[in-house]
Amino acid sequence: MIYIITQTSISSAYPIFVQRGYENPREATGRISCANCHLANKPVDIEVPQTVLPDTVFEAVVRIPYDKQVKQVLANGKKGGLNVGAVLI
């Protein structure tokens, strides 16, 4: 029997940008480093109907003001526009 044991860093499960910047992708508070880029809190403007009847489809408009000059690194390594979104519950 041959046993192969490999030791990989904990950051190898995270994107390459995190692997290069962090030895351990968790901060002392327990927050993962992805939250530094992906889970920002921003003020938003939301337009929704005042009343919605059961079994009806309605539209919600969410506006997130942000600096459109800011770029992010894309999967191909080039700079591109930010991915901005919201979760409505």
C-alpha positions in Angstrom: 0.0 0.0 0.0 1.2 3.5 -0.8 -0.2 6.5 1.0 0.2 9.9 -0.6 -0.3 12.7 1.8 -0.3 16.2 0.5 -0.5 19.4 2.5 -2.3 22.3 0.8 -3.0 25.7 2.2 -6.6 26.5 3.4 -6.8 29.3 0.9 -6.6 26.9 -2.1 -10.4 26.5 -2.1 -10.8 30.3 -2.7 -10.3 32.3 -5.9 -6.8 33.0 -7.1 -7.0 36.7 -6.0 -7.7 35.6 -2.4 -5.0 32.8 -2.5 -2.4 35.4 -3.3 -3.4 37.9 -0.7 -4.3 35.8 2.3 -2.5 32.9 4.0 -5.8 32.1 5.7 -8.9 33.5 4.0 -10.7 33.9 7.4 -10.2 37.1 9.4 -10.0 36.9 13.2 -13.7 37.8 13.4 -14.6 34.7 11.3 -15.5 36.7 8.3 -14.2 35.3 5.0 -12.1 37.5 2.8 -14.7 37.2 0.0 -16.9 39.6 2.0 -14.3 42.3 1.5 -15.2 42.5 -2.2 -18.6 40.8 -2.6 -20.7 41.7 0.4 -20.5 45.5 0.6 -23.3 47.5 2.2 -24.5 50.3 0.0 -27.5 52.7 0.3 -30.1 51.7 -2.3 -33.2 53.2 -3.8 -36.1 50.8 -4.2 -39.4 51.3 -6.1 -42.1 48.7 -5.4 -45.9 48.8 -5.7 -47.8 49.8 -2.5 -50.1 46.8 -2.8 -49.7 43.4 -4.5 -52.6 41.0 -4.9 -52.1 37.3 -4.4 -50.8 35.3 -7.5 -49.7 38.4 -9.3 -46.3 39.3 -10.8 -44.9 42.7 -9.9 -41.7 44.6 -10.7 -39.3 46.0 -8.2 -36.7 48.6 -9.4 -33.5 48.7 -7.3 -30.9 51.5 -7.9 -27.5 51.2 -6.3 -25.4 54.3 -6.6 -21.7 53.5 -7.1 -18.7 55.0 -8.9 -18.9 53.7 -12.5 -15.1 54.5 -13.0 -14.2 51.7 -10.5 -13.1 48.5 -12.3 -12.7 44.8 -11.2 -10.5 42.1 -12.4 -12.4 39.7 -14.8 -11.9 36.0 -15.1 -9.7 36.5 -18.2 -7.4 38.8 -16.1 -8.5 42.1 -17.8 -10.2 45.0 -16.1 -14.0 45.4 -16.5 -17.1 46.9 -15.0 -18.2 46.0 -11.5 -20.7 43.3 -10.9 -23.3 45.0 -8.8 -26.5 43.4 -7.6 -29.1 43.1 -4.8 -31.0 40.4 -3.1 -34.7 41.2 -2.3 -36.6 39.1 0.2 
